């Protein structure tokens, strides 16, 4: 599984997940249960949408077509997938 979208909140994550599933791409919302721990966890990079490795190129195209902004797109470099700057 790889991150395809870094969400700012759960609503955005689920909207992207639904768009991916409408295109036949299985998707998973990562970090959904962590949002209650905001006071104790870092605020950024908790919630994201993940897809299987094989579906990542098609999923990235779907996310790009949603025009959500490039900042939210997960990095396509496998070494840094899901990593956040300090």
C-alpha positions as semicolon CSV with decimal commas, in nm:
position;residue;x (nm);y (nm);z (nm)
1;X;0,000;0,000;0,000
2;X;0,116;0,352;-0,081
3;X;-0,007;0,697;0,013
4;X;-0,172;0,874;-0,276
5;X;-0,320;1,168;-0,082
6;X;-0,230;1,349;0,241
7;X;-0,558;1,474;0,382
8;X;-0,608;1,776;0,604
9;X;-0,907;1,614;0,772
10;X;-1,126;1,304;0,767
11;X;-1,389;1,455;0,540
12;X;-1,135;1,524;0,265
13;X;-0,988;1,177;0,306
14;X;-1,326;1,008;0,270
15;X;-1,420;1,219;-0,032
16;X;-1,098;1,115;-0,207
17;X;-1,152;0,753;-0,103
18;X;-1,502;0,761;-0,253
19;X;-1,372;0,913;-0,578
20;X;-1,110;0,639;-0,604
21;X;-1,360;0,363;-0,530
22;X;-1,597;0,507;-0,792
23;X;-1,316;0,442;-1,043
24;X;-1,277;0,084;-0,919
25;X;-0,961;0,151;-0,715
26;X;-0,961;0,003;-0,364
27;X;-0,863;0,266;-0,107
28;X;-0,798;0,285;0,267
29;X;-0,808;0,590;0,497
30;X;-0,491;0,582;0,708
31;X;-0,483;0,742;1,053
32;X;-0,856;0,774;1,099
33;X;-0,839;0,660;1,462
34;X;-0,548;0,896;1,540
35;X;-0,740;1,219;1,499
36;X;-0,862;1,207;1,860
37;X;-0,504;1,231;1,985
38;X;-0,428;1,570;1,824
39;X;-0,308;1,717;2,154
40;X;-0,047;1,446;2,194
41;X;0,046;1,377;1,831
42;X;0,192;1,591;1,557
43;X;-0,080;1,781;1,376
44;X;0,033;1,717;1,018
45;X;0,041;1,396;0,818
46;X;-0,191;1,191;1,037
47;X;-0,465;1,125;0,783
48;X;-0,408;1,001;0,432
49;X;-0,552;0,780;0,163
50;X;-0,365;0,467;0,063
51;X;-0,404;0,243;-0,241
52;X;-0,238;-0,083;-0,351
53;X;0,103;-0,035;-0,516
54;X;-0,024;-0,160;-0,852
55;X;-0,313;0,090;-0,853
56;X;-0,102;0,392;-0,749
57;X;-0,044;0,542;-1,099
58;X;-0,415;0,532;-1,184
59;X;-0,508;0,658;-0,836
60;X;-0,268;0,951;-0,869
61;X;-0,438;1,048;-1,196
62;X;-0,777;1,040;-1,024
63;X;-0,651;1,258;-0,737
64;X;-0,492;1,503;-0,983
65;X;-0,823;1,527;-1,169
66;X;-0,993;1,633;-0,845
67;X;-0,782;1,955;-0,846
68;X;-0,712;1,941;-0,474
69;X;-0,375;2,114;-0,495
70;X;-0,029;1,970;-0,531
71;X;0,057;2,011;-0,163
72;X;-0,184;1,735;-0,068
73;X;-0,046;1,482;-0,317
74;X;0,177;1,220;-0,166
75;X;0,535;1,215;-0,290
76;X;0,590;0,967;-0,572
77;X;0,940;0,884;-0,445
78;X;0,908;0,542;-0,278
79;X;1,171;0,624;-0,016
80;X;0,974;0,927;0,101
81;X;0,619;0,802;0,057
82;X;0,423;0,918;0,357
83;X;0,718;1,109;0,508
84;X;0,662;1,459;0,638
85;X;0,919;1,737;0,676
86;X;1,021;1,817;1,034
